[in-house]
């Protein structure tokens, strides 16, 4: 059954109203990207003329993109807009409510603040999609977006990303199953290629992205590039691709194994204490954890920073910089001192800050596909 028919039935059964769907609206007035995303139909709800924007689901839209699209339709056609879709995750629905975007998920939920309606069927759960990329597949996907000549062998991909040939082979099979990649025979070798042009594959594949950030550490210590030599990430990286201002606390990224190696090598400890300043606790490394040890009452010392030595703080306001610990290594894909833009998008795509979402959109609009 078409989405319009299920919405019609839902409104009739739940509220006892007929939406009286009419003609398809906006064919001559709306930009092409909106017509590609939605089937827009004029209708009526509680004696009010409205527009129903049925999601064609050709690409998975973020809540912010839905919000901006609804605002654009309203701006062009001057009628209230109700977004209609077959499914949303709990987080996506919450964001749309926060944005005050009217929406209907037939049989599940209706949020219509213009009509003082907010109802959800408790018998149904909206669950998160369970089809995200594996970490290796996400890296291979991004690598192929960056290197789209169609001549790179699986062995070369494995060498570049630091995985075994078997791991890359499994990742390519995963991408092939999602119809993002095809493998072309070249003698005895099978060369992976994108299944369509880069922009089409990105739009199709981004729904499978997961956030690679496993945790964030607040760091105190010297932050010069010569010391860290880590790619910039988060808002720090995003500020390089947009008009968004950087946060006061800069953000860098490394793989979890690299962070563990830093701990093992003793990079996280306070050293060279001086006399004559207020007493502070020292952090002492015990295997992979940190224990707080107090100085004697008559000792007054404070730490002097030494290049390459850091301490982990409890709160962001105490940090000189923050370190994102990633589930995969950001270095092989990093671009010009920052993490790659596709991974960066994955880390921030669900950020509730509208400024961040606008900056992400600006960044992706700047990609030369």
C-alpha positions in Angstrom: 0.0 0.0 0.0 1.3 3.5 -0.9 2.2 5.8 2.0 -0.5 8.2 1.1 -3.1 5.4 1.4 -1.8 4.3 4.8 -1.8 8.0 6.0 -5.4 8.4 4.8 -6.5 5.2 6.7 -4.6 6.2 9.8 -6.2 9.7 10.0 -9.6 8.2 9.3 -9.3 5.5 12.0 -7.5 7.5 14.6 -9.2 11.0 14.3 -12.2 10.3 12.2 -11.2 12.7 9.5 -10.7 12.4 5.8 -7.6 14.4 4.5 -9.2 14.8 1.1 -6.0 14.5 -0.9 -6.1 16.6 -4.0 -3.6 17.4 -6.7 0.2 17.1 -6.4 1.4 20.5 -5.4 4.5 22.5 -6.3 5.6 20.9 -9.5 6.5 24.2 -11.1 7.4 26.2 -7.9 9.7 23.9 -5.9 13.4 23.3 -6.5 14.3 19.9 -8.0 15.9 18.6 -4.8 12.6 18.9 -2.9 10.6 17.1 -5.7 13.2 14.3 -5.6 12.8 13.9 -1.8 9.0 14.3 -1.4 5.7 13.7 -3.1 3.8 16.8 -2.1 0.0 16.6 -2.1 -2.5 19.2 -1.1 -5.1 18.1 1.4 -7.4 19.2 4.3 -7.2 18.5 8.0 -9.8 19.8 10.4 -11.1 22.3 7.8 -7.6 23.6 7.3 -5.7 23.4 3.9 -2.4 21.7 4.4 0.4 20.1 2.4 1.4 16.5 3.0 5.1 15.9 2.2 5.4 12.1 1.6 9.0 11.0 2.0 10.1 9.0 -1.1 13.0 7.6 1.0 15.4 7.6 -1.9 18.0 8.8 0.6 17.8 8.8 4.4 17.3 12.4 5.6 18.5 13.7 9.0 16.0 15.5 11.2 17.7 18.8 10.4 17.4 18.1 6.7 13.7 17.3 7.1 13.3 20.6 9.1 15.0 22.7 6.4 13.0 20.9 3.7 9.7 21.6 5.4 10.7 25.2 5.9 11.6 25.5 2.2 8.2 24.0 1.1 6.4 26.4 3.4 8.4 29.3 2.0 7.5 28.4 -1.6 3.9 27.3 -1.2 2.7 29.3 1.8 0.7 26.5 3.5 1.3 24.4 6.6 3.4 21.3 5.9 3.0 17.8 7.4 5.9 15.4 6.9 4.9 11.8 6.4 7.1 8.8 6.6 6.9 5.0 7.1 9.4 5.0 10.0 11.6 7.1 12.3 13.9 6.2 15.1 13.1 7.4 18.6 15.9 9.9 18.4 14.8 11.2 15.0 11.2 11.7 16.3 12.4 13.5 19.4 14.5 15.9 17.2 11.6 16.6 14.9 9.4 17.4 17.9 12.2 19.7 19.3 12.2 21.4 15.9 8.4 21.6 15.9 8.2 19.8 12.6 4.7 18.3 12.1 4.8 14.7 11.1 2.8 11.5 10.8 4.1 7.9 11.0 0.9 5.9 10.2 0.0 3.4 12.9 2.7 4.7 15.2 2.8 8.4 15.9 1.3 11.8 15.0 2.8 15.1 16.1 0.6 18.0 14.8 1.1 21.0 17.1 -0.9 23.3 14.8 -3.9 21.2 15.7 -2.9 20.6 19.4 -2.3 16.9 18.7 0.5 14.7 19.9 -0.3 10.9 20.0 1.8 7.8 20.0 0.8 4.2 19.8 2.4 2.6 22.8 2.0 -0.9 21.4 4.7 -0.2 18.7 8.3 0.6 19.2 10.4 2.7 16.9 13.8 1.0 17.0 17.2 2.2 15.7 18.2 0.7 12.4 20.4 -2.4 12.8 22.2 -2.2 9.5 25.1 0.1 10.2 28.5 -0.5 8.6 31.0 -2.5 10.4 34.1 -0.4 11.3 36.2 -1.9 8.4 33.4 -1.5 5.9 32.9 2.1 6.8 36.6 2.8 6.3 36.6 1.0 3.0 33.5 2.8 1.9 35.1 6.2 2.7 38.3 5.2 1.1 36.5 4.3 -2.2 34.7 7.7 -2.1 38.1 9.4 -1.8 39.9 7.2 -4.3 37.4 6.6 -7.1 39.7 5.9 -10.0 38.5 2.2 -10.0 42.0 0.9 -10.2 42.9 0.2 -6.5 43.2 -3.5 -5.6 41.8 -5.0 -2.3 45.4 -5.6 -1.3 46.3 -2.0 -1.7 43.3 -0.9 0.3 44.3 -3.4 3.0 47.8 -2.0 3.1 46.6 1.6 3.2 44.1 1.1 6.0 46.2 -1.4 8.0 43.8 -4.4 7.8 44.3 -7.9 6.6 43.3 -8.9 3.1 40.6 -11.1 4.6 39.1 -8.2 6.6 38.9 -6.0 3.5 37.4 -8.8 1.4 34.6 -9.2 4.0 34.1 -5.4 4.0 33.8 -5.3 0.2 31.3 -8.1 0.3 29.3 -6.1 2.8 29.4 -3.1 0.6 28.5 -5.2 -2.4 25.5 -6.6 -0.6 24.3 -3.1 0.1 24.7 -2.4 -3.7 27.3 0.4 -3.1 30.2 -1.4 -4.7 30.7 -3.8 -7.6 33.8 -5.8 -8.3 35.2 -5.9 -11.8 37.4 -8.8 -13.0 40.8 -7.7 -14.2 42.6 -10.9 -15.0 42.9 -12.9 -11.8 42.1 -9.8 -9.7 38.7 -8.3 -8.8 38.9 -4.5 -8.7 36.3 -2.8 -6.4 34.5 0.2 -7.9 31.6 2.4 -6.8 28.3 1.1 -8.2 27.3 4.6 -9.4 28.7 8.1 -9.3 30.1 9.3 -6.0 27.3 11.6 -5.0 24.7 8.9 -5.7 26.6 6.4 -3.7 27.2 8.8 -0.8 23.5 9.6 -0.6 22.6 6.0 -0.7 25.4 4.8 1.7 25.3 7.5 4.4 22.2 5.9 6.1 24.6 3.1 7.1 27.2 5.3 8.8 27.8 5.0 12.5 29.5 7.4 14.8 33.1 6.2 15.2 33.6 8.1 18.5 33.7 5.6 21.4 34.5 8.1 24.1 35.9 11.6 24.7 38.8 12.4 27.1 39.4 15.9 28.5 43.1 16.6 28.4 45.4 19.0 30.2 48.8 19.7 28.7 50.7 21.1 25.8 48.7 21.2 22.5 51.2 22.2 19.9 51.0 20.2 16.7 54.6 19.1 17.1 53.5 17.4 20.3 50.1 15.9 19.4 50.5 15.2 15.6 46.9 14.1 15.7 44.2 15.0 13.1 41.7 17.6 14.2 38.1 16.4 14.7 34.7 17.5 15.9 33.8 21.2 15.7 37.5 22.1 15.4 37.6 20.2 12.1 34.2 21.4 11.0 35.2 25.0 11.4 37.8 24.4 8.7 35.1 23.5 6.2 32.4 26.1 7.2 31.7 29.4 8.7 31.2 27.8 12.1 33.5 29.2 14.8 35.8 26.7 16.6 35.0 25.7 20.2 37.2 27.2 22.9 38.5 23.7 23.6 40.0 22.1 20.5 39.2 18.6 19.5 41.6 15.9 18.1 41.1 12.2 17.3 43.0 9.0 17.6 42.2 5.3 17.6 41.5 3.5 20.8 44.7 1.3 20.4 46.8 4.5 19.9 45.3 6.0 23.1 46.1 2.8 25.0 49.7 2.9 23.7 50.0 6.5 24.9 49.0 5.4 28.4 51.4 2.5 28.3 54.3 4.8 27.2 53.5 7.0 30.2 52.4 10.1 28.2 49.7 10.7 30.8 51.3 11.8 34.1 52.2 15.1 35.8 55.9 15.8 36.3 58.4 18.5 37.5 56.6 20.0 40.5 57.7 23.4 41.8 57.7 24.8 45.3 55.6 27.7 46.5 52.2 27.3 44.9 49.0 25.8 46.3 48.8 22.1 46.8 47.2 19.9 44.1 46.7 16.2 43.7 49.0 14.2 41.5 47.7 11.5 39.1 49.7 8.2 39.2 49.4 5.6 36.5 48.4 2.1 37.6 48.2 -0.2 34.6 45.4 1.2 32.4 43.8 3.3 35.2 44.6 6.4 37.2 44.6 6.8 40.9 44.6 10.1 42.8 47.4 10.6 45.4 47.5 13.6 47.8 50.6 15.4 48.8 51.5 15.8 52.5 49.7 18.7 54.2 52.9 20.8 54.6 53.9 20.4 50.9 52.7 23.1 48.4 53.4 22.1 44.9 51.8 22.6 41.4 52.6 20.9 38.2 54.7 22.4 35.5 53.7 21.3 32.0 56.2 19.3 30.1 55.8 18.8 26.3 54.4 15.3 25.6 53.0 14.8 29.1 49.3 15.1 29.7 46.7 14.6 32.4 43.1 13.5 32.0 40.7 16.0 33.5 37.2 15.2 34.8 35.4 18.2 33.2 35.6 19.9 29.8 36.1 23.4 31.4 39.4 22.2 33.0 40.7 20.9 29.6 43.2 22.4 27.2 41.9 20.1 24.5 39.7 17.1 24.1 40.6 13.8 22.5 38.0 11.7 20.7 38.8 8.0 21.0 37.7 6.3 17.7 36.7 2.8 16.9 38.9 2.9 13.8 42.1 4.7 12.9 41.3 8.2 11.5 44.9 8.8 10.2 44.8 6.8 6.9 41.7 8.8 5.8 42.7 12.1 7.3 42.8 15.1 5.0 45.0 18.2 5.4 45.3 18.0 9.2 41.7 17.0 9.9 39.8 13.8 9.9 38.1 13.1 6.6 34.8 14.9 5.9 32.8 11.7 5.6 33.8 10.4 9.0 33.4 13.9 10.4 29.8 13.9 9.1 29.2 10.6 10.8 30.5 12.0 14.2 28.2 15.0 14.1 25.2 14.0 12.0 23.0 13.7 15.1 24.3 16.7 17.0 21.3 18.7 18.3 22.9 22.1 17.7 21.3 23.7 14.6 24.6 25.6 14.0 26.5 22.4 13.7 23.8 20.9 11.3 23.9 24.0 9.1 27.7 23.8 9.1 27.6 20.1 8.1 25.2 21.0 5.2 27.6 23.8 4.1 30.6 21.4 4.3 28.8 18.8 2.1 27.6 21.4 -0.4 31.3 22.3 -0.9 32.3 18.7 -1.9 33.3 18.5 -5.6 31.5 15.4 -6.6 
